Amino acid sequence: MPWRGDRWRWWLTAAGGALALLPLGQGAPTVAVLAGICGLLVISAWAWGTSSGRVVGVTVGVVFIAGQAGAFVASQWSRGLVAAPWFD
C-alpha cells in the first residue's frame, strides 16, 4: 500500500486535530475550533512538508503537539479560563 510509509504523517495530523479536544472538554467551543485549526495547520504543515525521515518527523511532531498542549494547560492553570498572558 502506498500510504504505509506515510502512516506517521496521518497519525500526527490526527493528533494535531485532536488538540481541539482539550478546550472542548472545558466547554469552550470557540477556543476548541481555534485549537483544532492551529493544531492541524502547524502539525500537518510539519508532517507533510518535511523531507525528514520517520524518526525525526515523529519526534518533532510530538514536540510541537506537546508544546501546544502545554500552552493550553498553562493558560488554564490559574482560573480555569483562557486568560491573556501576564505580559499583555
PDB file of N, CA, C and O in Angstrom:
ATOM      1  N   MET A   1       0.837  -1.185   0.000  1.00  0.00           N
ATOM      2  CA  MET A   1       0.000   0.000   0.000  1.00  0.00           C
ATOM      3  C   MET A   1       0.881   1.247   0.000  1.00  0.00           C
ATOM      4  O   MET A   1       1.866   1.324   0.733  1.00  0.00           O
ATOM      5  N   PRO A   2       0.516   2.212  -0.824  1.00  0.00           N
ATOM      6  CA  PRO A   2       1.364   3.407  -0.916  1.00  0.00           C
ATOM      7  C   PRO A   2       1.341   4.281   0.329  1.00  0.00           C
ATOM      8  O   PRO A   2       2.293   5.029   0.551  1.00  0.00           O
ATOM      9  N   TRP A   3       0.306   4.223   1.144  1.00  0.00           N
ATOM     10  CA  TRP A   3       0.210   5.086   2.328  1.00  0.00           C
ATOM     11  C   TRP A   3       0.950   4.524   3.529  1.00  0.00           C
ATOM     12  O   TRP A   3       1.071   5.207   4.547  1.00  0.00           O
ATOM     13  N   ARG A   4       1.445   3.301   3.438  1.00  0.00           N
ATOM     14  CA  ARG A   4       2.117   2.676   4.590  1.00  0.00           C
ATOM     15  C   ARG A   4       3.326   3.467   5.050  1.00  0.00           C
ATOM     16  O   ARG A   4       3.540   3.601   6.255  1.00  0.00           O
ATOM     17  N   GLY A   5       4.109   3.985   4.150  1.00  0.00           N
ATOM     18  CA  GLY A   5       5.281   4.757   4.531  1.00  0.00           C
ATOM     19  C   GLY A   5       4.934   6.111   5.123  1.00  0.00           C
ATOM     20  O   GLY A   5       5.759   6.738   5.787  1.00  0.00           O
ATOM     21  N   ASP A   6       3.715   6.557   4.881  1.00  0.00           N
ATOM     22  CA  ASP A   6       3.266   7.859   5.383  1.00  0.00           C
ATOM     23  C   ASP A   6       2.341   7.737   6.576  1.00  0.00           C
ATOM     24  O   ASP A   6       1.706   8.719   6.961  1.00  0.00           O
ATOM     25  N   ARG A   7       2.249   6.583   7.159  1.00  0.00           N
ATOM     26  CA  ARG A   7       1.325   6.383   8.276  1.00  0.00           C
ATOM     27  C   ARG A   7       1.612   7.342   9.429  1.00  0.00           C
ATOM     28  O   ARG A   7       0.680   7.834  10.066  1.00  0.00           O
ATOM     29  N   TRP A   8       2.877   7.611   9.702  1.00  0.00           N
ATOM     30  CA  TRP A   8       3.218   8.531  10.795  1.00  0.00           C
ATOM     31  C   TRP A   8       2.710   9.933  10.508  1.00  0.00           C
ATOM     32  O   TRP A   8       2.354  10.663  11.432  1.00  0.00           O
ATOM     33  N   ARG A   9       2.671  10.317   9.240  1.00  0.00           N
ATOM     34  CA  ARG A   9       2.155  11.641   8.877  1.00  0.00           C
ATOM     35  C   ARG A   9       0.655  11.736   9.190  1.00  0.00           C
ATOM     36  O   ARG A   9       0.179  12.756   9.688  1.00  0.00           O
ATOM     37  N   TRP A  10      -0.067  10.674   8.894  1.00  0.00           N
ATOM     38  CA  TRP A  10      -1.506  10.648   9.192  1.00  0.00           C
ATOM     39  C   TRP A  10      -1.755  10.699  10.689  1.00  0.00           C
ATOM     40  O   TRP A  10      -2.659  11.402  11.141  1.00  0.00           O
ATOM     41  N   TRP A  11      -0.962   9.959  11.472  1.00  0.00           N
ATOM     42  CA  TRP A  11      -1.127   9.954  12.928  1.00  0.00           C
ATOM     43  C   TRP A  11      -0.840  11.325  13.522  1.00  0.00           C
ATOM     44  O   TRP A  11      -1.552  11.781  14.416  1.00  0.00           O
ATOM     45  N   LEU A  12       0.197  11.977  13.029  1.00  0.00           N
ATOM     46  CA  LEU A  12       0.500  13.325  13.527  1.00  0.00           C
ATOM     47  C   LEU A  12      -0.596  14.311  13.148  1.00  0.00           C
ATOM     48  O   LEU A  12      -0.952  15.180  13.944  1.00  0.00           O
ATOM     49  N   THR A  13      -1.132  14.183  11.936  1.00  0.00           N
ATOM     50  CA  THR A  13      -2.219  15.061  11.517  1.00  0.00           C
ATOM     51  C   THR A  13      -3.435  14.866  12.417  1.00  0.00           C
ATOM     52  O   THR A  13      -4.058  15.840  12.839  1.00  0.00           O
ATOM     53  N   ALA A  14      -3.770  13.627  12.707  1.00  0.00           N
ATOM     54  CA  ALA A  14      -4.907  13.343  13.598  1.00  0.00           C
ATOM     55  C   ALA A  14      -4.645  13.875  15.007  1.00  0.00           C
ATOM     56  O   ALA A  14      -5.550  14.418  15.641  1.00  0.00           O
ATOM     57  N   ALA A  15      -3.431  13.725  15.492  1.00  0.00           N
ATOM     58  CA  ALA A  15      -3.097  14.229  16.827  1.00  0.00           C
ATOM     59  C   ALA A  15      -3.158  15.753  16.871  1.00  0.00           C
ATOM     60  O   ALA A  15      -3.568  16.324  17.882  1.00  0.00           O
ATOM     61  N   GLY A  16      -2.763  16.408  15.807  1.00  0.00           N
ATOM     62  CA  GLY A  16      -2.867  17.865  15.747  1.00  0.00           C
ATOM     63  C   GLY A  16      -4.317  18.318  15.810  1.00  0.00           C
ATOM     64  O   GLY A  16      -4.640  19.284  16.502  1.00  0.00           O
ATOM     65  N   GLY A  17      -5.177  17.634  15.100  1.00  0.00           N
ATOM     66  CA  GLY A  17      -6.599  17.954  15.158  1.00  0.00           C
ATOM     67  C   GLY A  17      -7.215  17.626  16.503  1.00  0.00           C
ATOM     68  O   GLY A  17      -8.165  18.280  16.933  1.00  0.00           O
ATOM     69  N   ALA A  18      -6.677  16.614  17.168  1.00  0.00           N
ATOM     70  CA  ALA A  18      -7.196  16.208  18.476  1.00  0.00           C
ATOM     71  C   ALA A  18      -6.916  17.247  19.561  1.00  0.00           C
ATOM     72  O   ALA A  18      -7.494  17.184  20.645  1.00  0.00           O
ATOM     73  N   LEU A  19      -6.036  18.195  19.274  1.00  0.00           N
ATOM     74  CA  LEU A  19      -5.792  19.271  20.247  1.00  0.00           C
ATOM     75  C   LEU A  19      -7.070  20.060  20.524  1.00  0.00           C
ATOM     76  O   LEU A  19      -7.173  20.733  21.549  1.00  0.00           O
ATOM     77  N   ALA A  20      -8.037  19.980  19.623  1.00  0.00           N
ATOM     78  CA  ALA A  20      -9.319  20.658  19.832  1.00  0.00           C
ATOM     79  C   ALA A  20     -10.094  20.051  20.995  1.00  0.00           C
ATOM     80  O   ALA A  20     -10.983  20.699  21.547  1.00  0.00           O
ATOM     81  N   LEU A  21      -9.773  18.826  21.372  1.00  0.00           N
ATOM     82  CA  LEU A  21     -10.499  18.170  22.462  1.00  0.00           C
ATOM     83  C   LEU A  21     -10.197  18.789  23.821  1.00  0.00           C
ATOM     84  O   LEU A  21     -11.025  18.713  24.730  1.00  0.00           O
ATOM     85  N   LEU A  22      -9.027  19.399  23.973  1.00  0.00           N
ATOM     86  CA  LEU A  22      -8.680  19.995  25.262  1.00  0.00           C
ATOM     87  C   LEU A  22      -9.653  21.104  25.652  1.00  0.00           C
ATOM     88  O   LEU A  22     -10.265  21.014  26.716  1.00  0.00           O
ATOM     89  N   PRO A  23      -9.823  22.148  24.837  1.00  0.00           N
ATOM     90  CA  PRO A  23     -10.783  23.190  25.225  1.00  0.00           C
ATOM     91  C   PRO A  23     -12.231  22.737  25.101  1.00  0.00           C
ATOM     92  O   PRO A  23     -13.097  23.230  25.823  1.00  0.00           O
ATOM     93  N   LEU A  24     -12.504  21.806  24.196  1.00  0.00           N
ATOM     94  CA  LEU A  24     -13.871  21.319  24.060  1.00  0.00           C
ATOM     95  C   LEU A  24     -14.309  20.605  25.327  1.00  0.00           C
ATOM     96  O   LEU A  24     -15.476  20.670  25.712  1.00  0.00           O
ATOM     97  N   GLY A  25     -13.374  19.925  25.973  1.00  0.00           N
ATOM     98  CA  GLY A  25     -13.657  19.260  27.242  1.00  0.00           C
ATOM     99  C   GLY A  25     -13.980  20.237  28.359  1.00  0.00           C
ATOM    100  O   GLY A  25     -14.594  19.862  29.358  1.00  0.00           O
ATOM    101  N   GLN A  26     -13.571  21.484  28.196  1.00  0.00           N
ATOM    102  CA  GLN A  26     -13.859  22.501  29.201  1.00  0.00           C
ATOM    103  C   GLN A  26     -15.050  23.359  28.811  1.00  0.00           C
ATOM    104  O   GLN A  26     -15.349  24.346  29.483  1.00  0.00           O
ATOM    105  N   GLY A  27     -15.725  22.999  27.746  1.00  0.00           N
ATOM    106  CA  GLY A  27     -16.897  23.745  27.330  1.00  0.00           C
ATOM    107  C   GLY A  27     -16.582  25.060  26.651  1.00  0.00           C
ATOM    108  O   GLY A  27     -17.342  26.019  26.782  1.00  0.00           O
ATOM    109  N   ALA A  28     -15.496  25.120  25.941  1.00  0.00           N
ATOM    110  CA  ALA A  28     -15.109  26.333  25.217  1.00  0.00           C
ATOM    111  C   ALA A  28     -15.058  26.020  23.722  1.00  0.00           C
ATOM    112  O   ALA A  28     -13.972  25.833  23.172  1.00  0.00           O
ATOM    113  N   PRO A  29     -16.220  25.960  23.053  1.00  0.00           N
ATOM    114  CA  PRO A  29     -16.231  25.542  21.647  1.00  0.00           C
ATOM    115  C   PRO A  29     -15.488  26.491  20.708  1.00  0.00           C
ATOM    116  O   PRO A  29     -14.899  26.038  19.726  1.00  0.00           O
ATOM    117  N   THR A  30     -15.503  27.788  20.984  1.00  0.00           N
ATOM    118  CA  THR A  30     -14.788  28.727  20.115  1.00  0.00           C
ATOM    119  C   THR A  30     -13.286  28.492  20.186  1.00  0.00           C
ATOM    120  O   THR A  30     -12.598  28.485  19.166  1.00  0.00           O
ATOM    121  N   VAL A  31     -12.793  28.301  21.387  1.00  0.00           N
ATOM    122  CA  VAL A  31     -11.358  28.023  21.557  1.00  0.00           C
ATOM    123  C   VAL A  31     -11.018  26.661  20.972  1.00  0.00           C
ATOM    124  O   VAL A  31      -9.923  26.470  20.443  1.00  0.00           O
ATOM    125  N   ALA A  32     -11.947  25.711  21.060  1.00  0.00           N
ATOM    126  CA  ALA A  32     -11.715  24.379  20.501  1.00  0.00           C
ATOM    127  C   ALA A  32     -11.528  24.448  18.990  1.00  0.00           C
ATOM    128  O   ALA A  32     -10.659  23.775  18.436  1.00  0.00           O
ATOM    129  N   VAL A  33     -12.333  25.252  18.333  1.00  0.00           N
ATOM    130  CA  VAL A  33     -12.188  25.415  16.883  1.00  0.00           C
ATOM    131  C   VAL A  33     -10.824  26.016  16.558  1.00  0.00           C
ATOM    132  O   VAL A  33     -10.139  25.556  15.644  1.00  0.00           O
ATOM    133  N   LEU A  34     -10.437  27.032  17.299  1.00  0.00           N
ATOM    134  CA  LEU A  34      -9.137  27.663  17.084  1.00  0.00           C
ATOM    135  C   LEU A  34      -7.999  26.678  17.341  1.00  0.00           C
ATOM    136  O   LEU A  34      -7.050  26.607  16.560  1.00  0.00           O
ATOM    137  N   ALA A  35      -8.092  25.920  18.428  1.00  0.00           N
ATOM    138  CA  ALA A  35      -7.050  24.937  18.744  1.00  0.00           C
ATOM    139  C   ALA A  35      -6.978  23.854  17.676  1.00  0.00           C
ATOM    140  O   ALA A  35      -5.889  23.425  17.295  1.00  0.00           O
ATOM    141  N   GLY A  36      -8.128  23.413  17.196  1.00  0.00           N
ATOM    142  CA  GLY A  36      -8.140  22.401  16.147  1.00  0.00           C
ATOM    143  C   GLY A  36      -7.523  22.900  14.856  1.00  0.00           C
ATOM    144  O   GLY A  36      -6.756  22.186  14.210  1.00  0.00           O
ATOM    145  N   ILE A  37      -7.858  24.128  14.479  1.00  0.00           N
ATOM    146  CA  ILE A  37      -7.302  24.698  13.252  1.00  0.00           C
ATOM    147  C   ILE A  37      -5.800  24.907  13.389  1.00  0.00           C
ATOM    148  O   ILE A  37      -5.036  24.535  12.499  1.00  0.00           O
ATOM    149  N   CYS A  38      -5.372  25.505  14.512  1.00  0.00           N
ATOM    150  CA  CYS A  38      -3.931  25.729  14.719  1.00  0.00           C
ATOM    151  C   CYS A  38      -3.183  24.412  14.789  1.00  0.00           C
ATOM    152  O   CYS A  38      -2.101  24.272  14.219  1.00  0.00           O
ATOM    153  N   GLY A  39      -3.765  23.443  15.493  1.00  0.00           N
ATOM    154  CA  GLY A  39      -3.132  22.130  15.582  1.00  0.00           C
ATOM    155  C   GLY A  39      -2.979  21.487  14.218  1.00  0.00           C
ATOM    156  O   GLY A  39      -1.913  20.971  13.881  1.00  0.00           O
ATOM    157  N   LEU A  40      -4.043  21.520  13.437  1.00  0.00           N
ATOM    158  CA  LEU A  40      -3.977  20.937  12.097  1.00  0.00           C
ATOM    159  C   LEU A  40      -2.981  21.664  11.219  1.00  0.00           C
ATOM    160  O   LEU A  40      -2.206  21.031  10.502  1.00  0.00           O
ATOM    161  N   LEU A  41      -2.994  22.983  11.267  1.00  0.00           N
ATOM    162  CA  LEU A  41      -2.077  23.743  10.411  1.00  0.00           C
ATOM    163  C   LEU A  41      -0.621  23.513  10.769  1.00  0.00           C
ATOM    164  O   LEU A  41       0.202  23.225   9.901  1.00  0.00           O
ATOM    165  N   VAL A  42      -0.307  23.640  12.047  1.00  0.00           N
ATOM    166  CA  VAL A  42       1.093  23.532  12.462  1.00  0.00           C
ATOM    167  C   VAL A  42       1.605  22.101  12.299  1.00  0.00           C
ATOM    168  O   VAL A  42       2.654  21.868  11.698  1.00  0.00           O
ATOM    169  N   ILE A  43       0.855  21.156  12.838  1.00  0.00           N
ATOM    170  CA  ILE A  43       1.325  19.770  12.812  1.00  0.00           C
ATOM    171  C   ILE A  43       1.292  19.206  11.393  1.00  0.00           C
ATOM    172  O   ILE A  43       2.236  18.538  10.969  1.00  0.00           O
ATOM    173  N   SER A  44       0.215  19.468  10.659  1.00  0.00           N
ATOM    174  CA  SER A  44       0.132  18.946   9.290  1.00  0.00           C
ATOM    175  C   SER A  44       1.184  19.572   8.389  1.00  0.00           C
ATOM    176  O   SER A  44       1.774  18.894   7.549  1.00  0.00           O
ATOM    177  N   ALA A  45       1.415  20.865   8.567  1.00  0.00           N
ATOM    178  CA  ALA A  45       2.439  21.517   7.751  1.00  0.00           C
ATOM    179  C   ALA A  45       3.800  20.863   7.981  1.00  0.00           C
ATOM    180  O   ALA A  45       4.568  20.645   7.043  1.00  0.00           O
ATOM    181  N   TRP A  46       4.078  20.560   9.231  1.00  0.00           N
ATOM    182  CA  TRP A  46       5.347  19.888   9.514  1.00  0.00           C
ATOM    183  C   TRP A  46       5.344  18.477   8.943  1.00  0.00           C
ATOM    184  O   TRP A  46       6.269  18.088   8.231  1.00  0.00           O
ATOM    185  N   ALA A  47       4.310  17.718   9.256  1.00  0.00           N
ATOM    186  CA  ALA A  47       4.291  16.305   8.878  1.00  0.00           C
ATOM    187  C   ALA A  47       4.354  16.109   7.365  1.00  0.00           C
ATOM    188  O   ALA A  47       5.094  15.253   6.881  1.00  0.00           O
ATOM    189  N   TRP A  48       3.593  16.885   6.628  1.00  0.00           N
ATOM    190  CA  TRP A  48       3.532  16.684   5.184  1.00  0.00           C
ATOM    191  C   TRP A  48       4.566  17.504   4.426  1.00  0.00           C
ATOM    192  O   TRP A  48       4.846  17.221   3.261  1.00  0.00           O
ATOM    193  N   GLY A  49       5.130  18.504   5.065  1.00  0.00           N
ATOM    194  CA  GLY A  49       6.095  19.344   4.374  1.00  0.00           C
ATOM    195  C   GLY A  49       7.541  18.961   4.587  1.00  0.00           C
ATOM    196  O   GLY A  49       8.418  19.415   3.852  1.00  0.00           O
ATOM    197  N   THR A  50       7.803  18.133   5.580  1.00  0.00           N
ATOM    198  CA  THR A  50       9.188  17.782   5.868  1.00  0.00           C
ATOM    199  C   THR A  50       9.692  16.684   4.943  1.00  0.00           C
ATOM    200  O   THR A  50       8.941  15.810   4.511  1.00  0.00           O
ATOM    201  N   SER A  51      10.951  16.755   4.662  1.00  0.00           N
ATOM    202  CA  SER A  51      11.579  15.670   3.903  1.00  0.00           C
ATOM    203  C   SER A  51      12.372  14.769   4.841  1.00  0.00           C
ATOM    204  O   SER A  51      13.054  13.841   4.405  1.00  0.00           O
ATOM    205  N   SER A  52      12.273  15.055   6.130  1.00  0.00           N
ATOM    206  CA  SER A  52      12.960  14.225   7.122  1.00  0.00           C
ATOM    207  C   SER A  52      12.315  12.848   7.186  1.00  0.00           C
ATOM    208  O   SER A  52      11.187  12.648   6.736  1.00  0.00           O
ATOM    209  N   GLY A  53      13.039  11.926   7.740  1.00  0.00           N
ATOM    210  CA  GLY A  53      12.526  10.580   7.891  1.00  0.00           C
ATOM    211  C   GLY A  53      11.519  10.462   9.022  1.00  0.00           C
ATOM    212  O   GLY A  53      11.179  11.442   9.685  1.00  0.00           O
ATOM    213  N   ARG A  54      11.052   9.237   9.225  1.00  0.00           N
ATOM    214  CA  ARG A  54      10.008   8.980  10.203  1.00  0.00           C
ATOM    215  C   ARG A  54      10.436   9.332  11.615  1.00  0.00           C
ATOM    216  O   ARG A  54       9.662   9.946  12.349  1.00  0.00           O
ATOM    217  N   VAL A  55      11.637   8.966  12.016  1.00  0.00           N
ATOM    218  CA  VAL A  55      12.076   9.201  13.392  1.00  0.00           C
ATOM    219  C   VAL A  55      12.131  10.691  13.702  1.00  0.00           C
ATOM    220  O   VAL A  55      11.597  11.132  14.720  1.00  0.00           O
ATOM    221  N   VAL A  56      12.761  11.457  12.845  1.00  0.00           N
ATOM    222  CA  VAL A  56      12.856  12.903  13.051  1.00  0.00           C
ATOM    223  C   VAL A  56      11.467  13.533  12.933  1.00  0.00           C
ATOM    224  O   VAL A  56      11.108  14.395  13.734  1.00  0.00           O
ATOM    225  N   GLY A  57      10.699  13.112  11.955  1.00  0.00           N
ATOM    226  CA  GLY A  57       9.365  13.664  11.755  1.00  0.00           C
ATOM    227  C   GLY A  57       8.455  13.462  12.952  1.00  0.00           C
ATOM    228  O   GLY A  57       7.777  14.392  13.387  1.00  0.00           O
ATOM    229  N   VAL A  58       8.439  12.255  13.480  1.00  0.00           N
ATOM    230  CA  VAL A  58       7.595  11.964  14.641  1.00  0.00           C
ATOM    231  C   VAL A  58       8.106  12.699  15.875  1.00  0.00           C
ATOM    232  O   VAL A  58       7.309  13.229  16.650  1.00  0.00           O
ATOM    233  N   THR A  59       9.400  12.737  16.065  1.00  0.00           N
ATOM    234  CA  THR A  59       9.970  13.414  17.233  1.00  0.00           C
ATOM    235  C   THR A  59       9.611  14.893  17.242  1.00  0.00           C
ATOM    236  O   THR A  59       9.149  15.413  18.257  1.00  0.00           O
ATOM    237  N   VAL A  60       9.818  15.564  16.136  1.00  0.00           N
ATOM    238  CA  VAL A  60       9.500  16.993  16.065  1.00  0.00           C
ATOM    239  C   VAL A  60       7.989  17.203  16.159  1.00  0.00           C
ATOM    240  O   VAL A  60       7.540  18.141  16.818  1.00  0.00           O
ATOM    241  N   GLY A  61       7.208  16.354  15.517  1.00  0.00           N
ATOM    242  CA  GLY A  61       5.764  16.469  15.597  1.00  0.00           C
ATOM    243  C   GLY A  61       5.242  16.312  17.012  1.00  0.00           C
ATOM    244  O   GLY A  61       4.347  17.048  17.428  1.00  0.00           O
ATOM    245  N   VAL A  62       5.783  15.374  17.747  1.00  0.00           N
ATOM    246  CA  VAL A  62       5.367  15.168  19.138  1.00  0.00           C
ATOM    247  C   VAL A  62       5.769  16.372  19.992  1.00  0.00           C
ATOM    248  O   VAL A  62       5.021  16.769  20.885  1.00  0.00           O
ATOM    249  N   VAL A  63       6.926  16.949  19.732  1.00  0.00           N
ATOM    250  CA  VAL A  63       7.350  18.152  20.463  1.00  0.00           C
ATOM    251  C   VAL A  63       6.394  19.309  20.170  1.00  0.00           C
ATOM    252  O   VAL A  63       6.028  20.053  21.079  1.00  0.00           O
ATOM    253  N   PHE A  64       5.989  19.465  18.911  1.00  0.00           N
ATOM    254  CA  PHE A  64       5.014  20.509  18.564  1.00  0.00           C
ATOM    255  C   PHE A  64       3.694  20.285  19.297  1.00  0.00           C
ATOM    256  O   PHE A  64       3.127  21.221  19.859  1.00  0.00           O
ATOM    257  N   ILE A  65       3.210  19.054  19.291  1.00  0.00           N
ATOM    258  CA  ILE A  65       1.938  18.741  19.953  1.00  0.00           C
ATOM    259  C   ILE A  65       2.046  18.992  21.449  1.00  0.00           C
ATOM    260  O   ILE A  65       1.152  19.591  22.047  1.00  0.00           O
ATOM    261  N   ALA A  66       3.125  18.542  22.047  1.00  0.00           N
ATOM    262  CA  ALA A  66       3.313  18.763  23.490  1.00  0.00           C
ATOM    263  C   ALA A  66       3.417  20.250  23.804  1.00  0.00           C
ATOM    264  O   ALA A  66       2.911  20.698  24.833  1.00  0.00           O
ATOM    265  N   GLY A  67       4.060  21.015  22.944  1.00  0.00           N
ATOM    266  CA  GLY A  67       4.167  22.460  23.162  1.00  0.00           C
ATOM    267  C   GLY A  67       2.814  23.144  23.097  1.00  0.00           C
ATOM    268  O   GLY A  67       2.513  24.000  23.929  1.00  0.00           O
ATOM    269  N   GLN A  68       1.998  22.782  22.124  1.00  0.00           N
ATOM    270  CA  GLN A  68       0.672  23.387  22.022  1.00  0.00           C
ATOM    271  C   GLN A  68      -0.232  22.957  23.177  1.00  0.00           C
ATOM    272  O   GLN A  68      -0.981  23.771  23.719  1.00  0.00           O
ATOM    273  N   ALA A  69      -0.163  21.684  23.550  1.00  0.00           N
ATOM    274  CA  ALA A  69      -0.954  21.216  24.689  1.00  0.00           C
ATOM    275  C   ALA A  69      -0.475  21.881  25.973  1.00  0.00           C
ATOM    276  O   ALA A  69      -1.287  22.254  26.819  1.00  0.00           O
ATOM    277  N   GLY A  70       0.833  22.032  26.121  1.00  0.00           N
ATOM    278  CA  GLY A  70       1.391  22.694  27.300  1.00  0.00           C
ATOM    279  C   GLY A  70       0.978  24.151  27.389  1.00  0.00           C
ATOM    280  O   GLY A  70       0.694  24.656  28.475  1.00  0.00           O
ATOM    281  N   ALA A  71       0.944  24.829  26.246  1.00  0.00           N
ATOM    282  CA  ALA A  71       0.497  26.229  26.241  1.00  0.00           C
ATOM    283  C   ALA A  71      -0.959  26.329  26.675  1.00  0.00           C
ATOM    284  O   ALA A  71      -1.330  27.249  27.404  1.00  0.00           O
ATOM    285  N   PHE A  72      -1.772  25.399  26.236  1.00  0.00           N
ATOM    286  CA  PHE A  72      -3.179  25.413  26.645  1.00  0.00           C
ATOM    287  C   PHE A  72      -3.308  25.143  28.137  1.00  0.00           C
ATOM    288  O   PHE A  72      -4.048  25.838  28.834  1.00  0.00           O
ATOM    289  N   VAL A  73      -2.602  24.149  28.623  1.00  0.00           N
ATOM    290  CA  VAL A  73      -2.669  23.815  30.052  1.00  0.00           C
ATOM    291  C   VAL A  73      -2.188  24.996  30.889  1.00  0.00           C
ATOM    292  O   VAL A  73      -2.799  25.321  31.907  1.00  0.00           O
ATOM    293  N   ALA A  74      -1.111  25.635  30.475  1.00  0.00           N
ATOM    294  CA  ALA A  74      -0.597  26.794  31.224  1.00  0.00           C
ATOM    295  C   ALA A  74      -1.595  27.946  31.223  1.00  0.00           C
ATOM    296  O   ALA A  74      -1.693  28.686  32.202  1.00  0.00           O
ATOM    297  N   SER A  75      -2.337  28.099  30.122  1.00  0.00           N
ATOM    298  CA  SER A  75      -3.318  29.180  30.076  1.00  0.00           C
ATOM    299  C   SER A  75      -4.515  28.896  30.976  1.00  0.00           C
ATOM    300  O   SER A  75      -5.247  29.815  31.345  1.00  0.00           O
ATOM    301  N   GLN A  76      -4.714  27.641  31.326  1.00  0.00           N
ATOM    302  CA  GLN A  76      -5.845  27.248  32.165  1.00  0.00           C
ATOM    303  C   GLN A  76      -5.485  27.146  33.641  1.00  0.00           C
ATOM    304  O   GLN A  76      -6.363  26.961  34.484  1.00  0.00           O
ATOM    305  N   TRP A  77      -4.235  27.261  33.949  1.00  0.00           N
ATOM    306  CA  TRP A  77      -3.729  26.937  35.287  1.00  0.00           C
ATOM    307  C   TRP A  77      -4.355  27.781  36.400  1.00  0.00           C
ATOM    308  O   TRP A  77      -4.771  27.243  37.426  1.00  0.00           O
ATOM    309  N   SER A  78      -4.420  29.076  36.202  1.00  0.00           N
ATOM    310  CA  SER A  78      -4.786  29.942  37.321  1.00  0.00           C
ATOM    311  C   SER A  78      -6.279  29.934  37.637  1.00  0.00           C
ATOM    312  O   SER A  78      -6.657  29.653  38.774  1.00  0.00           O
ATOM    313  N   ARG A  79      -7.123  30.232  36.677  1.00  0.00           N
ATOM    314  CA  ARG A  79      -8.544  30.387  36.975  1.00  0.00           C
ATOM    315  C   ARG A  79      -9.425  29.399  36.230  1.00  0.00           C
ATOM    316  O   ARG A  79     -10.645  29.427  36.391  1.00  0.00           O
ATOM    317  N   GLY A  80      -8.856  28.548  35.440  1.00  0.00           N
ATOM    318  CA  GLY A  80      -9.655  27.608  34.670  1.00  0.00           C
ATOM    319  C   GLY A  80     -10.283  28.243  33.438  1.00  0.00           C
ATOM    320  O   GLY A  80     -11.139  27.629  32.799  1.00  0.00           O
ATOM    321  N   LEU A  81      -9.881  29.446  33.095  1.00  0.00           N
ATOM    322  CA  LEU A  81     -10.382  30.133  31.917  1.00  0.00           C
ATOM    323  C   LEU A  81      -9.222  30.552  31.036  1.00  0.00           C
ATOM    324  O   LEU A  81      -8.100  30.726  31.513  1.00  0.00           O
ATOM    325  N   VAL A  82      -9.491  30.711  29.765  1.00  0.00           N
ATOM    326  CA  VAL A  82      -8.453  31.213  28.877  1.00  0.00           C
ATOM    327  C   VAL A  82      -8.249  32.681  29.201  1.00  0.00           C
ATOM    328  O   VAL A  82      -9.176  33.480  29.067  1.00  0.00           O
ATOM    329  N   ALA A  83      -7.080  33.036  29.614  1.00  0.00           N
ATOM    330  CA  ALA A  83      -6.792  34.400  30.022  1.00  0.00           C
ATOM    331  C   ALA A  83      -5.634  34.958  29.209  1.00  0.00           C
ATOM    332  O   ALA A  83      -4.819  34.211  28.667  1.00  0.00           O
ATOM    333  N   ALA A  84      -5.575  36.264  29.136  1.00  0.00           N
ATOM    334  CA  ALA A  84      -4.461  36.902  28.448  1.00  0.00           C
ATOM    335  C   ALA A  84      -3.178  36.638  29.230  1.00  0.00           C
ATOM    336  O   ALA A  84      -3.220  36.520  30.454  1.00  0.00           O
ATOM    337  N   PRO A  85      -2.053  36.544  28.553  1.00  0.00           N
ATOM    338  CA  PRO A  85      -0.800  36.341  29.257  1.00  0.00           C
ATOM    339  C   PRO A  85      -0.492  37.516  30.194  1.00  0.00           C
ATOM    340  O   PRO A  85      -0.999  38.620  29.996  1.00  0.00           O
ATOM    341  N   TRP A  86       0.322  37.279  31.189  1.00  0.00           N
ATOM    342  CA  TRP A  86       0.619  38.281  32.210  1.00  0.00           C
ATOM    343  C   TRP A  86       1.281  39.513  31.609  1.00  0.00           C
ATOM    344  O   TRP A  86       1.145  40.610  32.150  1.00  0.00           O
ATOM    345  N   PHE A  87       2.001  39.347  30.492  1.00  0.00           N
ATOM    346  CA  PHE A  87       2.725  40.483  29.916  1.00  0.00           C
ATOM    347  C   PHE A  87       1.862  41.301  28.964  1.00  0.00           C
ATOM    348  O   PHE A  87       2.330  42.299  28.415  1.00  0.00           O
ATOM    349  N   ASP A  88       0.614  40.899  28.760  1.00  0.00           N
ATOM    350  CA  ASP A  88      -0.251  41.608  27.828  1.00  0.00           C
ATOM    351  C   ASP A  88      -0.929  42.800  28.495  1.00  0.00           C
ATOM    352  O   ASP A  88      -1.698  43.514  27.850  1.00  0.00           O
TER     353      ASP A  88
END
